[in-house]
Amino acid sequence: MHFSSILASDDRREREGIPLTSVSRTLLDLAIGARRDQLERLLERAEDLELLDLVAAHDVLDRAGGHRGRGRLRRALALYEPDPSFTRSRFEKQFRRAAIAAGLPAPSMNFNHAGYELDAYWPELRFVVELDLFETHGTRAAFERDHLRQEELKLLGVEMIRVTRPRFRREPEAVMGNLATFLERRRRELNLA
């Protein structure tokens, strides 16, 4: 149990009439006294329970000012930060370069979310572009898995579009133009504008 005189509304929760702090704020507060290995285990447990939200954690860190747990939590979270430029194929590299050249925020590539590896992902917008290659998705089983995966991600609040390599080669400007529209629409939906 702990007390704080100033908490942002995003950091407060209530359960069964009991005031609580959000998971991210709790991690920040626990980072003050926890040993490094303890903090790592807390983050691992939050991940296991699907409660670890990097966007929320960064929001808490941004608001934390001179909080004594800020540096320790930021260092512990480094393990969970995606390498936004990690690509597995030439198509992924071309897509990422085209998005940046079009003035769009750089997507995180091959980002792991809820057990799924997402080709091009904007975590703050919960928006993904799956880059479809016939060679890797050309079986009936893969076709079925892809559609089930898309449905499960939608249930988790992640929006998705698909872009095939032939279409990207034919009309990259149209793909990027549509993507810009989708990202802006998603930003408005999430009140991030």
C-alpha positions as CSV (number, residue, x, y, z in Angstrom):
1,M,0.0,0.0,0.0
2,H,1.3,3.5,-0.8
3,F,0.0,7.0,-1.1
4,S,0.5,9.8,-3.6
5,S,-0.9,13.3,-3.3
6,I,-0.8,13.9,-7.1
7,L,-1.9,11.2,-9.6
8,A,-3.0,11.8,-13.1
9,S,-6.5,10.4,-13.9
10,D,-4.8,7.9,-16.3
11,D,-2.9,6.5,-13.3
12,R,-6.0,5.9,-11.1
13,R,-8.3,2.9,-11.2
14,E,-11.0,1.5,-8.9
15,R,-11.9,-2.1,-8.3
16,E,-14.8,-3.1,-6.1
17,G,-14.7,0.3,-4.5
18,I,-11.0,0.2,-3.7
19,P,-8.8,2.9,-5.2
20,L,-5.8,1.5,-7.2
21,T,-3.1,2.7,-9.4
22,S,-2.7,1.5,-13.0
23,V,-0.3,-1.3,-13.7
24,S,2.2,1.1,-15.3
25,R,2.0,3.5,-12.3
26,T,2.4,0.6,-9.9
27,L,5.5,-0.6,-11.8
28,L,6.9,3.0,-11.6
29,D,6.3,3.2,-7.9
30,L,7.7,-0.3,-7.2
31,A,10.8,0.5,-9.2
32,I,11.9,2.8,-6.4
33,G,12.7,0.0,-3.9
34,A,12.8,-3.1,-6.1
35,R,16.1,-4.8,-6.9
36,R,16.8,-5.1,-10.6
37,D,16.0,-8.8,-10.7
38,Q,12.7,-8.1,-8.8
39,L,11.7,-5.4,-11.2
40,E,12.5,-7.7,-14.2
41,R,10.3,-10.4,-12.6
42,L,7.5,-7.9,-12.1
43,L,7.6,-6.9,-15.8
44,E,7.7,-10.5,-16.8
45,R,4.7,-11.3,-14.7
46,A,2.8,-8.3,-16.2
47,E,3.7,-9.6,-19.6
48,D,2.5,-13.1,-18.8
49,L,-0.8,-11.7,-17.6
50,E,-1.0,-9.5,-20.8
51,L,-1.1,-6.4,-18.6
52,L,2.2,-4.9,-19.8
53,D,1.4,-2.0,-22.1
54,L,4.4,-0.2,-23.4
55,V,2.4,2.8,-24.6
56,A,0.9,3.3,-21.1
57,A,4.3,2.7,-19.5
58,H,5.9,5.4,-21.7
59,D,3.0,7.8,-20.9
60,V,3.6,7.2,-17.2
61,L,7.4,7.8,-17.6
62,D,6.7,11.0,-19.6
63,R,4.5,12.3,-16.7
64,A,6.9,11.1,-14.0
65,G,9.2,14.1,-13.9
66,G,11.7,13.5,-11.2
67,H,10.1,10.3,-9.8
68,R,12.8,8.2,-8.2
69,G,11.7,5.0,-10.0
70,R,11.8,6.6,-13.5
71,G,15.3,5.7,-14.6
72,R,15.1,2.2,-13.2
73,L,11.8,1.4,-14.9
74,R,13.0,2.9,-18.2
75,R,16.1,0.7,-18.1
76,A,14.1,-2.4,-17.2
77,L,11.7,-1.7,-20.1
78,A,14.5,-1.7,-22.6
79,L,14.2,-5.5,-23.0
80,Y,10.6,-5.0,-24.2
81,E,11.3,-2.2,-26.7
82,P,11.0,-3.4,-30.3
83,D,13.8,-2.8,-32.8
84,P,11.7,-0.8,-35.2
85,S,14.0,-1.4,-38.1
86,F,14.3,-5.2,-37.8
87,T,13.2,-6.6,-41.2
88,R,13.1,-10.1,-42.5
89,S,12.7,-9.5,-46.2
90,R,13.4,-7.0,-49.0
91,F,9.7,-6.3,-49.3
92,E,9.6,-5.2,-45.6
93,K,12.7,-3.0,-46.1
94,Q,11.1,-1.4,-49.2
95,F,7.8,-0.8,-47.4
96,R,9.4,0.8,-44.3
97,R,11.5,3.1,-46.5
98,A,8.5,4.1,-48.6
99,A,6.5,4.9,-45.4
100,I,9.2,7.1,-44.1
101,A,9.7,8.8,-47.5
102,A,6.0,9.5,-47.6
103,G,6.3,11.4,-44.3
104,L,4.6,8.8,-42.2
105,P,5.8,7.7,-38.8
106,A,8.2,4.8,-39.1
107,P,6.5,1.5,-38.3
108,S,8.0,-1.1,-35.9
109,M,8.8,-4.1,-38.0
110,N,8.1,-7.7,-36.9
111,F,6.7,-6.5,-33.6
112,N,5.4,-9.1,-31.2
113,H,2.0,-8.3,-29.9
114,A,-0.3,-10.8,-28.0
115,G,1.8,-13.6,-29.3
116,Y,1.5,-12.5,-33.0
117,E,4.4,-11.2,-35.0
118,L,3.2,-8.2,-36.9
119,D,4.9,-7.1,-40.1
120,A,4.6,-3.3,-39.9
121,Y,3.1,-2.0,-36.7
122,W,2.3,1.4,-35.1
123,P,1.9,0.5,-31.4
124,E,0.5,3.9,-30.3
125,L,-2.2,3.6,-33.0
126,R,-2.7,-0.2,-32.6
127,F,-2.6,-0.4,-36.4
128,V,-0.8,-3.1,-38.5
129,V,0.0,-3.6,-42.1
130,E,0.5,-7.2,-43.0
131,L,2.8,-7.5,-46.0
132,D,1.5,-10.5,-48.0
133,L,3.7,-12.6,-50.2
134,F,2.1,-15.5,-52.0
135,E,5.2,-17.6,-51.3
136,T,4.7,-17.4,-47.5
137,H,0.9,-17.4,-47.5
138,G,0.0,-19.6,-50.4
139,T,-1.6,-22.6,-48.8
140,R,-5.2,-23.1,-47.7
141,A,-4.0,-23.6,-44.1
142,A,-2.1,-20.3,-44.1
143,F,-5.1,-18.6,-45.7
144,E,-7.3,-19.8,-42.8
145,R,-4.7,-19.0,-40.1
146,D,-4.3,-15.4,-41.5
147,H,-8.0,-14.7,-41.4
148,L,-8.4,-16.2,-37.8
149,R,-5.4,-14.1,-36.7
150,Q,-6.9,-10.9,-38.2
151,E,-10.1,-11.6,-36.4
152,E,-8.3,-12.2,-33.0
153,L,-6.3,-9.0,-33.4
154,K,-9.5,-7.1,-34.1
155,L,-11.0,-8.4,-30.9
156,L,-7.9,-7.1,-29.1
157,G,-8.4,-3.6,-30.6
158,V,-5.8,-3.8,-33.3
159,E,-6.8,-2.7,-36.8
160,M,-5.2,-4.2,-39.8
161,I,-4.9,-3.8,-43.6
162,R,-3.1,-6.1,-46.0
163,V,-0.7,-5.1,-48.8
164,T,0.5,-7.5,-51.4
165,R,3.9,-7.2,-53.0
166,P,2.5,-7.0,-56.6
167,R,0.2,-4.1,-55.6
168,F,3.0,-2.3,-53.7
169,R,5.2,-2.6,-56.8
170,R,2.4,-1.4,-59.2
171,E,1.2,1.5,-57.2
172,P,3.4,2.4,-54.2
173,E,2.0,6.0,-54.1
174,A,-1.6,4.8,-53.8
175,V,-0.6,2.3,-51.1
176,M,1.1,5.1,-49.1
177,G,-1.7,7.5,-49.7
178,N,-4.3,5.1,-48.4
179,L,-2.1,4.2,-45.5
180,A,-1.8,7.9,-44.5
181,T,-5.6,8.1,-44.5
182,F,-6.0,4.9,-42.4
183,L,-3.4,6.1,-39.9
184,E,-5.0,9.6,-39.6
185,R,-8.4,8.0,-39.2
186,R,-7.1,5.7,-36.5
187,R,-5.4,8.6,-34.7
188,R,-8.8,10.4,-34.6
189,E,-10.6,7.2,-33.4
190,L,-8.2,6.9,-30.5
191,N,-8.4,10.7,-29.8
192,L,-4.6,11.0,-30.4
193,A,-5.0,13.9,-32.9
